[in-house]
Amino acid sequence: MSDTILALLAFLPLLLAGVLLIGFKIPAKIAMPIVFLTAAVIGLTVWDMSFTRVAASTIQGLIQTAGLLWIIFGAILLLNTLKHSGGITAIRNGFSGISPDRRVQALIVAWLFGCFIEGASGFGTPAAVAAPLMVALGFPALAAVVVGMMIQSTPVSFGAVGTPIIVGVGTGVDRAGITAELEAAGSSWDVFFQTITSEVAITHGIVGILMPLILVTVMVRFFGANKSWKEGLSITPFALFTGFAFVIPYMLVGVLLGPEFPSMIGAMVGLAIVVPAARKGFLLPKDTWDFPEATAWPDEWIGNLQIKLEDVAGKAPMSTLRGWIPYVLLALFLVASRTIEPLQAALTSINLNWANILGETGVSGGVQPLYLPGGIILAVVSITYFLHKMNGAQLKAAVSESTKTIFGAGFVLIFTVPMVRILINSGVNGADLVSMPVMMAQAVANGVGDIYPFFAPAVGALGAFIAGSNTVSNLMLAEFQFSVAQTLGISTAMMIALQAVGAAAGNMIAIHNVVAASATVGLLGREGATIRITILPTIYYLTATGIIALIAFYVLGVTDPLVS
């Protein structure tokens, strides 16, 4: 069998996922089990993997899924807890009096607050939180969803306390094999992983400076009475100021602290700088922009959720500060758990690990329930229960809603992650073939050649578009990108970073995220209208990142210990 046919067969599970999800619009809960079975059959027959290795890889994937669902459950539970305690209402009311200019509101409520929610929760929650907030402030529902989706870019790689990097990259590559290569070259996995994190932060930071400006200009162009780009561009100084206020601390934290905190701390610093500046009119234009009168809005703009500002103002059951305290505590607890060694040791002491699953060497999996963000978030939920003086019925409702949500996400992930592990672990086989991701990488590298780095972010974005997740895109494609870099003889760390950045940008058009955001404002069924607009900033992000890639590799000569 030729290498070309083998590469096509290796790519078949990913291609099938795209055809079923996008082409035939089959729900992921139906499509992903089919994709998993396809990967397993190809592994068993074409690659001649043993049944035991396929089974062990599946179990390994299920263990990783448990860790991932633990984080998602915690993130969703905290959000629902704040919803039932009145915390979200308090936060919303705190935003309403900053400025009457809708562009300023979008920059603060959507971009900065949304980036913080992304850093703390991830998994599409920023758009789901920000969209109803903006509707409450008087935004058209469709505009709120479009703006909410554009949050899904710069902060996403470090969303959910760094999950796309920690889980997506950390378990999406052959860590054992890479560690052996690094140690032979006099380096280590920790150094290599931090290099990836730093390059993700710097690349996002450069491209993300313009995202606040793009966000407001797109909003003004498509939802203004005059359909004018110029009215959006008139706020350029303030939008750039907002961009710098976020990305500078974001990049510094990514380089100095690691992947858990860039989006949260970048947003918190940004809010601390931008909100007072907006109140004082710093760099704001003389004109004040607003949407047309609500009576003139097309039906396409209007959702089922209609919250008038006068119905919200003054009705917060608590102060804005008290509403924010759980997220502040979450940030502090997470930082402490990652930087105070005795605390870190205590939290990691409980490790549910299975080494050499079913006797398969190198196939292992484990979960650290207290150290994973899910455990820390649950501690914050417990404190919030008392801090916000909740009753048992409110907490029960939050747990019930979160459990229902997690079952939906869980069913898809219990097939998606094991499918990824089969692909990655297929290098041990009876057919004497390289693993499926490496086979794909060799075919792509041979076909595109040295220009491939320009397209690497788009490959990551495709994965996110299909999977609806930066984390899952990294799980599927990080090893693929690593192998292409090795084949081309260029920096593997930088190539994985490009995968992570592109996968983050792909979230702006990810169907799952658009559906989730649309559902919160009663716009289900109009996802196509949102994607037709958000494809524009997505193209910007991928093009700019591709250009940075070419400069990094072929002008600056970025390298790492694994470059041969």
N, C-alpha and C positions, 0 to 999 in steps of 0.2 A: 504494500500500500504506500503510495507516494506521500511525501511530507505535506504537500498541499491538501490532500484529502484528509490526512490525520489532523492538520490544523483546523480544517473546516468542521470535523467531527468534535474536536475539542471546544470549538466556539459554539457548537450547536445548542447547548443548554442556554447560553446567554442570548443567542439569536432567537431561540424558541420563546424565551421569556418576553422579548420585545414584540414578537409577532402576536403572541396571545394577549398580552396586556394592552398593547397600543393598536395593533392592526385589527384584532377581533374584539377588543374591549372586554375581554373576559376578566372577571374579578380575580385579584391576586390569590384569594383563598382557593380558587379552582386551578389557576395557572401554575402556581409554584409547586404543588404536589406533582404535577405532570413534569415540570422541569427537573425536580429532584429525581424522579424515577428515570428520566432520560439520562441524567448524569451518571446515575448508578449503573444503568445498563451499559452505557459506553465504557465506564470504568471496568466493569466485569468482563465484557466481551472484547472490545478493541484493545484496551490497555492490559487486559488479562490480570487485573487486580484480584487478589484473593477475596472471597466473600467476607472473611474475617476482617480484612483491612477496610473494606467498604462499611461493614457494620461498626467497626471501631471509629472510623471517621464520622459516621452518623452520630454515634454517642458523644464524641468529642464536640460536634456541632451543637447537640442538644444541651450539653453542659455550658457552652459559651452562650447559647440562647437564654439559658436560665439567668446568667449574669446580666445579660443585656435587658431582659424583661424586668429584673429586679430594679435596675436603674430607671427604666421607663415608668414602672409602677410608682416609684417614689416621686418622680417628677410630676406625674399626672395627679397623684394624691395631694401633693402640696398645693398645686393649682386649685383643685376642687375644694380643698380645705379652706383656702383663702376666699373662694367664691361663696362658700356657705357661712363663713365667719364675718363677711362684710369687708375683708381686707382688700379685695380687688376693687370694690366700690370706692373705698377710701383712696386707693392709689389713683383711680380714674378721676376723682374729684380734685385731687391735688394737681392734675395736669390742666384742668379746665380754665384756670384764670391766668395763665402765663402770657398768652398773646392771642389776639383775635385773628391773626394772619394764619390761614390754613396751612401755608407752607412751613411756618415755624412749628405749628402743632404737629405736622407730619414728621418733621425732623426730630422732635423731642419724643413724642408719643410712640411713633412707629420705629424710627431708626435707633435712638439711644435706649429707650425703654425696651424695645423689641430685641436689641442686641443683648441686653442684660438677661431677659427671659430666655433667649437662645443659649447663653452661657450657662444658665442655671438648669434649664429644662431640656432644651433641644427637641428633636423629633417632631417638628412642625408646630410646636406649641406657640412660638412667637406670633405667627400670623393668626392662629386661633385665639390668642389673647388680645393682640393689638387691633384686629378687625372690629370686634364688638366695642372696644374702647373708642375707636374712631367714629363708629356709627353713633355712639352715645354723645360724642362731641359735635355731631351734625354732618359727618361725611356721608356721601352716597355709599351704599353697601358695596357696589362693584369697585369704587375707588378705594375703599378700605381694604378689600381683598387684594387688589393689585399692589397697593403700597405695602401691605403686610407680606406679600410674597417676595417683594424686593429686599426685605430684611434677610431673606434666606440666601445670603451670599457671604460676605466677609466674616461674620461671626460664626458661621456654621461649622467650620473645621474644629473649632474649640467649643462646640455646643455640648450640652449635657455634661458639663465638667470634663470636657476633653474626650468624650467617648469615641468620636470618629477617628481620633488619633490613637488613643490608648487601646481601644478594642479593635477598631477597623484596621489600622495599620499594624498594631502590635500583634494581632492574631491572624491578620490577612496575609502575612508573609511566612516563609519557612524560617522562623526565628532561630531554631536550633542550628540549621545549616548556615545561616548568615552569621550567627555568633561564632561558629567554628572558623569561618573565613576571616572574620574580624580579628579574632584572637591570634590567628596565624599571621595577620598583618600588623600585630602589635596594638590593636585597638580593642574596643568592647561594644557590646550591644547598647549599653546606656549612653555612651558617647554618640554612637550612630543614631540612636532614637532621638536624642536631643538635637542633633544636627538637622534631622527631618523636621522636628517641631519648629526650630528657628527659621528654617527656609520657608516653611508654610506661613509663619507669622510675618516674615518680611515681604513675601510675595503678595499675600493678602493685603498687607498694609499699604503697599505701593498702589495696587489696583483699587483698593477700597477707599482711598482718599476721595475719589470722584463719585462714589456711590450715593452719598446724601444729595449731591447736586443732581445726579441722574434721577433719583427718586422723585424730587420735587418737580423737575422739568417734565418728566413723563406724566405725573399726576396733573399738572397744569395743562399740558398739551391735550390730553385725552378727556379731561373732566372740567375744563374751563369753558366759560361762555364763548370766548374768542378762539379757542383751540390754538393757543399761541405758545410757541417755544420761548419766545422773548419774555413773556411774563414770568416764566419759570427761571430764566437766566438772570433776571434782575435781582435775585436773592443770592447770586453766586458768592459774594464775599462771606456771607453768614454760613452758607452751605459748606464752603471749603473750610471755614473755621470749625464747623461741626465735625467734618471729616478728620481734620488734624487732631482735634480734641479727643477723638476716639482711637485713631490708629496709632498715635505715638505711644500712649501707655500700653495699648494692645501689643504692639511689637516688642516693647521692652519686657513685658511680662512673659511673652512667648519665648524670648531668647534667654531670660534670666531665671524664670521659675518653672517653665514647662507647659504642658498642654492643658492643664486643668482650668486655668484662671484668666487667660487673655481676654476673652469676650466679656466676662463678668466685670473684671477690674477696668477694662477699657471703657465699658459703658458707664460704670459708676463714676469714674473720673470725668468722663465726657459730660454726664448729667450735672456733676458738681460745677463744671466750668460753663456749660452752655446755658443752663436754666437761668442763673443770675445775669448772664450777658444778655439773654433775650428780654428779661424784665427791664433792663436798663436801655434797651434798644441798640445795643452794640452791633455795628455792622449791618443792621437791618435796613432794607430799602425804605424810601419815603412812602411808596404805595403799599396798601394792604390788600392782599388777594383773598377772594372767597369764591366758593362755588356759585353757580347760578341759583336763583330761587328754587326751592324744592318742588314747586308746582311745575317748573320747566324741565325737571329731570325726565329722561327717557325711561320707559318701563324697565329696560335692561339694567339700569343703575340701581334699582330699588329691590331690596330683599324683604323677607318677612319680619326681620327684626328692625323695629323702628323705635329708637329711644330718643326722646327729645331732651335737649340739654337742660331745660328748665325742670324736667321731671327728675333729674339726677342731682343737680346742684343743691348743696346744703343737706343732703339726706344720708351722708356717710355715717355709719354707726360708730365710727372711731376716727381718730386723727390720721392724717396721711402718714405721719411718722410711725404710728403704731401698725398701720397696714403694711409698711415697708419692713418692719423689724424681722419677720421670718426670713426674707430674702437676704437681709444683712447678716443674720445669724448663720444662714446657710453658707454664705461666702466666707465668714470667719471660721466656721467649723471645718470647712473643706481645706482652707489654707492651713489651719492648725494640724489637720490629720496628715497633710503631706509634708509639713516642715518641722514638726516637733517629734523627734525620733522616739521617745518613750511612748507617746500616744500612737504613733504609727506602728510601733512594735505590738502594742496591745491590740489594736484593731486588726492587724494581719495575723494575729496568733490563731484565729479560727480560720482554717483553710480547708475547705472540703475538696480534696484533690484525689484524682484517680490517675496514677502513673501507668504508662504502657497498657492502655485499655485493651482488654481481650488478648493480652500478650503481644500486641503489636508495638514494636520498639519505636519510640519517637512520637507516638500518638497518645497525648495526655491532655487532661483538662481539669480545671479547678475553679472554685468560686470562693471569694473572700467576702461573705455577706456584710460584715461590719465595715470593712475598708472601702468597698465599692460605694459610689455616691448614693445608691439606693438606701443603704443602712443609715448613712448620715442624714439623708433627707427625712427618713422616718423619725429620727430623733428630733428634727426641727418641727415636724408635724405634731409630735407629742407636746413640745413646748408651746406651739401655737394654740393648741387646744385650751391650755390654761391661760395663756397670754391674752387671747381674744375672747375669753370667757364663753366658750362654746358649750353647747349641751350635747348629750349623747346622740340625739336624733340628727343633729347637724353633721357630726363626725361620721355617723353611720351612713348618711346620704353620700358624703364625700367618698367613703370607702367603696360603697356600692357602685357609684358612677365610675370610679377608677378601675374597679375590677372588671366591669363590663367592657371598658375600653381596652384593657390589657388582654382580654381574651381574644378580641378581634385582631390586635397586632400580633399576639402570640401564635395564633394558628398559622399565619403567614411565615413568621420567622422560624418556626420549628421545621420548616422545609427549606427555607432559604439558606440559613447558616450551615446545616449539614451538607447541602449541595456544594457550597463553597469549600468545605473541608474535604469532600471527595475529590474535587478538582485539585486542591493544593497537595493532598497526600497521594496523588496518583503516580508520583515519581518512583514509588516502590511497586514494581509490577513484573509479571512474567513475560512481557513482550519486549523487554529491554528498551523501553521508550522513556524519554524525558517526561516530566509531568505535563498535564494538559495546559496550564498557564504558560509554561516555558515553550511548549510546542506552538501555541498561538503567538507568543512573543517573537519567536524566530521567524515565523511567516510574515508578521507585520514589519519587523525590522528589515528583512530581506526585500520586502515589497516597496517600502517607503524610503528607507535609508536614513541618511543624516538629518532629513527635514522632519522626522517623526516627532521630536520634542515639541514642535509647534502644535501638533494635533493631540499630544498627550492629555492636556486638560479637557479637551472635547470627549475623549474616551471616558475619563472620569465622570463627566457630566452625563454622558449617555447611561452609565451605570446608575447614577442617582435618578435620572429621569425614569428608568425602568423600575428601580427598586423603591423609589420614594425616600431614599435615605443615603446620606453621606457615608454613614458607618457601613451599611451593606455594600455600597459601591466600592469602598476601600477593601472590604472583606473579599469581594469578588475579583478585584482588579489590581490590588497592590502588588501581588506576586508577579502578575503579568507585566506591569510597568517596570518592576525591578529587573525582570529578565530581559526586557527590551534594552534597558540601560546597559546591562552587562554585555549584551550582544553588540551594541554600538560602541562600547568602550567609553561611556560617559558616566557621570556621577549618578549612582543608584539612589542615594539619599535625595538628591534634587528631583529625580524623576518620580519618586514616591510622593514628594511634596507637591509636584504638579498634579498628580492623581488626586491628592486630597483637596487641593484648591479647586480644580475643575469639578470634582464631585460636589463641593459646596455650592458652586455657581449653578449646577444642574438642579438644585433644589428649588430655584425660582420657577422652574417649569415642571417640577415633579407632580404628576397627576394626583398622587396620594395627598400631598400637602395642599394642593389647590382645593381638593374636595373637602379636606378637613376645615380649611379656612372658610370656604364657601358655606359649609354647613352651619357655622356659628352665626351667620347673618342671614340665613334663609335664602341662599343663592344657588342651591344645588341644581345641576343641570346646565349651568352657564359657565362651566370651567373653560370651555374653548375661548370665550371672550377674554378671560383673564390671561390665558397662555399666549394668545396672539399679541398681547401688550408686553408681557414679561419676557418674551423671547428677545426683545430688543436689548435690555440690560444684560441678558445672558450672553448674547453675541459679543457685546462690549467686553464682558468679563473674560470670556474664553480667548478672544483675540488678544487682549492686552497681556494675559497670562502667557499665551503662546509666544508673543514677542519677547517677553522677559525671559522665557526659557531659552530661546535662541541666543539672546545676549549672554545669559549666564553660562551656557555651555561653550559657545564658539567665540565669544569676545572676552569674557572675564575668566574663562577656563576653570569654572567651579569643579571641584573634584572631591573624592572621599577615599578611604582606605581600600575600597573594593574595586576601584577603577584599575583595570589591568594595563 
